[in-house]
Amino acid sequence: MSNLKKDVKEYDVVIIGAGPAGIQSAVELQNHGLKIALLDDSFKLGGQIYKNVENNDTEEKRKLFQEDYYQGLALIKKLDLNSIDYISNASIWSISNLEVFYSHNNSSTKIRSKKIIIATGAMERPFPIEGWTLPGVMGATSAQIMLKESSIIKDNAVFVGTGPLFYYVISQYIDAGAKIKAIIDTTPAKNYIKAFKYLPKALLKVGYLMKGLGFLYKFKKHKIKMYNFTDVVKFEGSDNLEKISLKDGTFIDTNIAFIHNGLAPNINLQLQAGCEYEFAQKTRTINIKTDEFMQSSVDNIYVIGDGKSVRGVDTAKTEAKIASSKILRDFDKIEEEVMDKKFFAYTKELESHSYIRDFLDVLYLPHINFLSPTKDEVVVCRCEEVTFSTVKSSLEIDCKGVNSVKSFTRCGMGNCQGRFCGLTLLEIMSEKTGISIDELNYLKIRSPIKPVRIEEMANIK
Amino acid sequence: MSRFSNFNKDITFTFNDKVYMAKQGDNVSAALSINDIPYNRKTFDNKTPRSSFCHMGICFECLVQIDGVSGIQACKTQVVEGMEIKEDV
């Protein structure tokens, strides 16, 4: 046993996730004499937002992906890979007592760290509507990922959804030369009125707003058929998506739909590690609680970026700087005074990033029809094929929380471990029982958070 | 379905014993997608076909069998020359 202990690699800081937040943290922490590991489950640096940026540095692609994306390249260039251990293609499956377990090339390793920064980013919020499991129906982010990673475009796709990223992806698709069949915009009309009062503050970030208007102008210019304020959408087909139907009986024939119901923090690792969370009413997502230095309720575990709450790339980077300066101070690498100064500056930075946030959050909060299913046959849990009607019947036999619904129905028990049904379950439960949603517990997330072969677990290095 | 400005090397792989082409650097999900392969697995209970949904390792819809090993996330695996891919069971 003592031998085994001696072999465990020890770090000062382990950073999980090599997107904007994770890379920024590594950049801040490197070259201070600390032993740092950067773990990521992709093949390349950048996360989803800066995906494959190192290979997309051509003149043609610079026109398409624009400046925002290439900020990622500048950030990656600051990374000194000689001074940190960067481990790509690592699937992290557990954190326990500051020990991190990950799988890499079919073998699992345990490392120990004094501090951990979790920067797992965001994921698609579930979009539980009829037919959303049909092949051909994909997340809008997957359109962007295929574009950045493999230069693939799918012609005649229909985009269905709402949110800043939704318009951004469509715009990139147009620029890449894709033919788009239609846009079904699910932003509720009411949201425009509700968001109005946040407009003055948002105007402080006028460049951002202009960019949004530019997208809408582009859709018009390209004469893309738009369906606005849509609150009922159904995907139809036998083995594959064949058509999309709307409330008024309109049909749109298509084999490809990219759907987007906004983003939510990707929280399974944080929850498994024991970090406290809260239901954020404004975004209707589960966010991770931290103190002002981004430290979670678990000592020495920091949570930053969209994996804490979805506030975009600029906020993610600033949060990385805040957490890193606190960590540098804790290791006595910078003076108290220096940290205070940095903290003051970064807090101002955070505030500036937030000007636009209330406006966006209110404007793009999905319609209730898309948060909680409206039809019995809607699949809530994709992995275990649990329908809305099954979830409802479990509530009739007096399930007290989402975890007992999970036990009764297997909803949330499949491969994705509730990532694509957890929020929907909360919404249904709250709606049907009348219990306020922020009083409900989320799914209990246990280790391993990703499937790991028993052989691997038995031979942890 | 098309590509723009991808000058990576062509490679071949098989899906359910049929030969297809992809580009180096593609993940398996992208390789199936560019070839219009409609689905990569069927669900356990109802046998309904499924294909990649999120392309970022979260949804586990893209599970395939690769070189005899089942339950592999296609979007998290790079396709390589001669790879034998089958629908997951």
Interface residues (C-beta under 8 A of the other chain):
Chain A: D41 S42 F43 Q48 N55 T58 E60 K61 N89 S91 M123 E124 T133 P135 G136 V137 M138 G139 T141 S142 I145 M146 E149 S150 S151 I152 I153 K154 D155 A176 G177 D239 N240 N266 R382 C383 E385 G414 N415 C416 R419 F420 P451
Chain B: M1 S2 R3 F4 S5 N6 K23 G25 D26 N27 A30 S33 I34 P38 Y39 T43 D45 N46 T48 P49 R50 S51 S52 F53 C54 H55 M56 G57 I58 C59 F60 E61 L63 G71 K76 Q78
